[in-house]
Amino acid sequence: MQAFRLSRNLDTNGFEVMLVGDFKVTYGGHIPTTVGATCKAINTDLNLVGLGIRERGGDKYVGWTWRAIDGQGKICAVVSSQSAFDHFAKEQPIEK
């Protein structure tokens, strides 16, 4: 199982996909297994209207995506905070 954070870099306005968790899970029959990951996106927004200054930086959190990779190294399942983000999990290279 791999978890990815999706964010937008406020300095470059570029979209970023960051691996935040890589877990080896052994599936044994019909026994449920729970896996979780945490991450943080930090940004600043300094807005001094009177001086005409606005500075923004850091990352803006957009969403998350998870993927399951089978023993053969193929993606067998993907789930995301929004279905439109599924392609980000499929596009990331699989490292063995």
N, C-alpha and C positions, 0 to 999 in steps of 0.2 A: 504494500500500500504506500502510495506517495501523496503527500499533501502539498498544494501550491497556494501561495498568496498572490492575488492579482491586485496591482496598485498602479497609480499614475504618478510619475516623478514630476513634482511641481516646478523644478528648475528647468527641465528639458521638455516637459509636457509629454514625455514618452511613456508608453505602457510597459510595465515590467511584470514578469512571471518569476516568482522566487520559490524554490523548493524549501519548505519549512519542516518537513518530516518525511523520513524514509523508514518504513517499518517492515520487518519480516514477520509475516503472520502464517501460522500453520493452521490450515483448515482441516478439521477432523469431523467429518460427517455433518450432522445437523446441529452442532454445538455453536451457539452464537458467540462471536468475538467482537469486542469493542476496541476501537483504536481512536485516539484523539490527538490533536496538535494545537498549539497556541502560537500566535505570532503578534507582532506589534507594528503598526505603521505610525510614524511620528511626523507631524508637519507643524509649521509655524506660519502665521499670517499676521504680520505687523502692519496695521493700517493707521497711519497718522494723517488724517484728512486735512487738518489745519496746516501741515507742512507739505502736503502733496506727496507723501511717501507711502508706498505700499510694497512690502517685501514678502514674498511667499517662498517657502522652500520645504524640502522633505518629501514625504510620500503621502498620497491620499489613498486610503483603502477603498478598493472597488468590489472585491469579492474573493471567493475561494473555489478551488476545484480539487477533487481527489481522483486517483486512478488506481485500479487493481491490476497488477502484472502477474501473469501466471508463471509457472515453473519453466516454461519455454521462452520467456522473455517477451511475451505478447500482451498487449493491453486487452483485458477481458471485461472491464467495467469502468465507467466514468460517471461521476456525480458532481454537480456544481451548485453554487448558490443561485445561479440562473442558468437555464439550459443553453443560452447563447454562449456561455463560457466553456462549454464542453470541449470545443476544438482546441483550447489552450492546453488541456491535459494531453490530448492526442498528438499535438505538435512538438511537445518537449522530447528531446532525445532520451532513450532508455540506456542507462549505463549499467553494465553488468559487473 
